[in-house]
Amino acid sequence: MAIIVITGAGAGLGRALARRFAADGETVVLLGRTFAKLEKLAAELAPRATAIACDVASPDSVRTAFAAIAAIHPRIDVLINNAAVFQPFTLAEATDAQILNTIGINLTGTILCTRAALKLLGPGGHILNLSSESVAINFPHLSLYQASKAAVEHFTHSMHQELEPAGIRVTLVRAGQMMEPGKVWDADPAAQMRFAQAAMAAGLNLLERPISQYEAVTNVFRALIDLPADVHASSISLHARKSAP
C-alpha cells in the first residue's frame, strides 16, 4: 500500500487522482487551499484519505502541512505536484494577484512541496510534476502560465538528475485539456471571450480542440507509479483526442 500526497486535491485532476488511488487501496493525503473541499473528499474516501490545508505558494504553510504529514506517515511513497491556476490574461491587464498567484502556485509551489517531501521520500520514492501542452503551443494570453510551466519542466529535469542517486524517480507529465463530465470552465466570461478570439486569430480554434476526461488520465498516473524498479519515464506527454465514432 502506497502513501500518495496530492496537491490541489480539492477539485479537478487532483480529486480524480485521489478517488482513483483510494479505490485502488492506496492511502492518499489531500493538500489544498480550500479545506472544506478537502474535508468533503476525505469523508467520501474514508478511511483511506487525510485532508490537510496547504497553500503551496507559502513556505510556512508547506512546512506546516508536511510536518502534519510526517506526524501521521513518517515516510511517503509518491508526491504529485498537481496544484495550479490557469487564467488567461495579457500582461498589460494583469493584476499583482494574478502574476503572484500564477508563479507562486504553479512554480514556487512545486519547488516548495518537492523540497518538503524529500525529508519523507526514500529509495523507491516518486515525484510527478504536472506541466501543460501550452509550453509547446503558442497560445495567446497565457504568457505567465506558459512560463511557469516551462520552468516546472526544467526544474523536473534537474531534479531527475539530482535525486536519481538517492533512488527517487522524478517524472514530468505534460498534459492537454481535461474536464469533468458536465463541468464548464469557471472563468470570467469577458476574459474567456478575449482568449478565444485571440486564439482564433493565432489559428487555434478552442471549440474544435478535443478535451479528455480526468478519470481517463488517472490510468496514466497509475501506470507511471507502477513502473518496475528498473524502468523510469522521465517525461510523458498526454494529448486529448476525439473518440472514435
Buried (B, 14 or more C-beta within 10 A) or exposed (E): EBBBBBBBBBBBBBBBBBBBBBEBEBBBBBBBBEBEBBBBBBEEBEEBBBBBBBBBBBBEBBBBBBEBBBEEBEEBBBBBBBBBBBBBBBEEEBEEEBEBBBBBBBBBBBBBBBBBBBBBBEEEBBBBBBBBBBBEBEBBBBBBBBBBBBBBBEBBBEBBEEBEEEEBBBBBBBBBBBBBEEEEEEEEEEBBEBBBEBBEEEEBEBEEBEEBBBBEBBEBBBEBBEEEEEEBBEBBEBEBEEEEE
